[in-house]
Structures are given as structure tokens and as C-alpha cells.
Amino acid sequence: MNEHVSTRHFETLAIHAGQEPDAATGAVVPPIHQVSTFKQDGVGGLRGGYEYSRSANPTRTALEENLAALEGGRRGLAFASGLAAEDCLLRTLLRPGDHLVIPDDAYGGTFRLIAKVVEKWGVEWSVANTSDPASVREALRPQTKVIWVETPSNPLLGITDIALIADIARGAGARLVVDNTFASPYLQQPLALGADVVVHSTTKYMGGHSDVVGGALVTADEELGDELAFHQNAMGAIAGPFDSWLVLRGIKTLAVRMDRHSANAQRIVEALSAHPKVTQVYYPGLASHPGHETAAKQMRDFGGMVSFRVAGGEEEAVAVCDRTKVFTLGESLGGVESLIEHPGRMTHASVAGSALEVPADLVRLSVGIEAVDDLLEDLRQALG
Ligand SMILES: *Cc1c(COP(=O)(O)O)cnc(C)c1O
């Protein structure tokens, strides 16, 4: 890691950590090392430790060092997708007979990976409301090895007190994993609050431009970092050089984007809260949100994700999604452009009928960084 930059502020680290100007040419941006193998100077004579790009690639190394610096960790690892990162993490931490606790509002793909794939390998799981410490304690078993937390959560923007759950995990001899995708390290630093591993879908705010799919793991535990790196290489779902480069490029503007996402979301939340066709707004920045105080304590700002319920039920919620013109109807989130979706039929269709089912009249917004007046006008016309 770049120890000499680690005392710098977030915005500076985002632009410089892991990214010295290229030694050969002085290029200020790390080159895309689009290559599979590296010339050895005699057998075993590796230049800079590079031998084969699944094991390590200089563009990916730049991203991995950058990720570690931004989350205040010691080891960052970049994967082909958020779910590839989660798969590597789960298979590193869990063995047959082990148990993990997952949140009742987990990302649908995380739930599917655990309930439909990992479970087949003999791992047990139970669901808890992680915003309620009593619910987490109740879900613990002697074999619990992992507590999984997503805060803010998707799509209901539930807030979990990371420091509190970290205490519970420590007491139970379990590891605390925090999916920090919705907040990004600019708004929230789970490792500093006691988490063992941070997970990201870098597809979202980190990449920030809806042009790449990627994932990341960051830990401050050197030994666990080595184990994860071993599994990353052994399992092979790495981020390619060009995808690593796109995420690195996106991260340079993360701080300014998050500030604008948060400011635009705040204005939209005010408008939705006053709208007669909106029956409920989910946003941790609202003083009425049950997790507001915790969010204010552990987050720099409240981010760009907003969900709301529409009077008139599922049909009307779907109609609102169909009527927007600036908000694009689509899955995913965290890009510069505003997106709208119906979780029940789109991102969360895979949790229908489970404890994680979402309300049918729910609409989710990923508030982009366009002019907020255009976004407000678009929602006004779509709500009718
Ligand atoms: C998108 C997402 C994931 C999965 O990441 P992919 O890059 O799509 O594989 C995990 N967690 C959260 C909160 C997400 O939004």
C-alpha cells in the first residue's frame, strides 16, 4: 500500500492512492495493462511480481490499492462483479455446518446466492432484522460464523448500527460483513466502525457511470486478506484490466458525485413527502426515518437512493415507472443518470414469497446528478 498517501484526505486518496505516474512514461493515469502473461527475466525472474493476470495485473493492483486506501483497510481485492466478490468471501469464511445471519432486506442477488447456491454446500442461514440488535442476537447459533449487514439497505433504506452489530459479532466469535454499496466509502467507513470485511458492487457508485460491472472486498485483517487473495486467484472471478481501469476512473470523482447525489435526493424527498399520491417515503435523511439518528452518526450524508410507495397500489406504481422521461426505467443504481424501477417486479422478483418480499406499491429511485429541477418536474408529471 501507499503508506505515504494514507494520511491524506478522502478526495485526494480517491485520485492518487495506488496510482503513481507510470514509471516508464510518466503517464498520470495507470495504463490499461491488457495482457495475460508477463516476460520473466530468467525462470522466476518476475518484474514487480507479475506473472499471469489472473494472479495479478498492474491495472487491477492500482484499483485494489485504491480500494484499500478508501475504506481504510490493508487489503483490497477486485472482482468481476459484486456477486463474484460475495461468492469468494462466503466460500472463504464458511464451511459445511457453519451458519450465517442475513438481513431481512438484503439485496435480492445476495439472498439468492445464499439461499439457492451456498445452502446446497451445507451452510445454514437465518434471517434477522439487523436494525434491531435483539433480532440479531436471537438469530445467533453456536455455529454462526458470519453476520451480514447491508446499510442503507436495498430497497427499503433500512439502517443498521454497524458499531453495535460489530460488538455482537465479536462476542459471538463471528465475522461482520458490511455491504457498503449504497453508501460508498465516501459516506460511510464500516471497517473503522468494527466491520471485518466490506463488500462492494463497484458496478454502482464506485464505477458511477453505468458502464461496468464489478465487485470488491476490503479488509483490515492482513491474514484474512491473504486468505481472500488466495481464493480470488484459486476461483478466478477477477476484474479484468479494462474494467479495473473504468472503476478507477469513476472513483476519482466519487466524492463530488456523492455530494450531488445526496443533495438532489434531499430535494426529491422533500417534494415526494408533500405529494398527495405518495403514501410513504423511505430515506434515512428524513427525521421520521427510524434509522435517522444512527445514519446521522455513521454516515457523512444520506446518499442518492430513495424509495416510496404510491397510492393506488401495484398498477399505479408500475405506471409511474412507465411515465418518467428523465428518470430511465432500469435496474441497477449509482450512476450519474437517474434511474427508476419497480423492485417487486424487477430487482427483487427473486425474493417474492420469502421473508424478504417488498411492498408491491414500492418504487425505487437512484437519484442522479442531473439538474434537480428537471428531476422534480419529471416526477411531478409521472405522478400525475
Ligand atoms: C448490485 C448489488 C450487488 C451485486 O453486485 P453485482 O455487481 O450486480 O454483482 C450487491 N449488493 C448490493 C447492495 C447491490 O446493489
The ligand as an SDF file (V2000), in Angstrom:
LIG
                    3D

 15 15  0  0  0  0  0  0  0  0999 V2000
  -25.8830   -4.6760   -7.2440 C   0  0  0  0  0  0  0  0  0  0  0  0
  -25.6510   -5.0640   -5.8470 C   0  0  0  0  0  0  0  0  0  0  0  0
  -24.9450   -6.2200   -5.5170 C   0  0  0  0  0  0  0  0  0  0  0  0
  -24.4670   -7.2050   -6.5590 C   0  0  0  0  0  0  0  0  0  0  0  0
  -23.4820   -6.6640   -7.3940 O   0  0  0  0  0  0  0  0  0  0  0  0
  -23.2880   -7.0440   -8.9430 P   0  0  0  0  0  0  0  0  0  0  0  0
  -22.1680   -6.1520   -9.3650 O   0  0  0  0  0  0  0  0  0  0  0  0
  -24.5730   -6.7740   -9.6520 O   0  0  0  0  0  0  0  0  0  0  0  0
  -22.9220   -8.4890   -8.9950 O   0  0  0  0  0  0  0  0  0  0  0  0
  -24.7320   -6.4850   -4.1800 C   0  0  0  0  0  0  0  0  0  0  0  0
  -25.1910   -5.6630   -3.2110 N   0  0  0  0  0  0  0  0  0  0  0  0
  -25.8810   -4.5510   -3.4950 C   0  0  0  0  0  0  0  0  0  0  0  0
  -26.3680   -3.6850   -2.3780 C   0  0  0  0  0  0  0  0  0  0  0  0
  -26.1420   -4.2060   -4.8100 C   0  0  0  0  0  0  0  0  0  0  0  0
  -26.8390   -3.0980   -5.0800 O   0  0  0  0  0  0  0  0  0  0  0  0
  1  2  1  0
  2  3  1  0
  2 14  2  0
  3  4  1  0
  3 10  2  0
  4  5  1  0
  5  6  1  0
  6  7  2  0
  6  8  1  0
  6  9  1  0
 10 11  1  0
 11 12  2  0
 12 13  1  0
 12 14  1  0
 14 15  1  0
M  END
$$$$
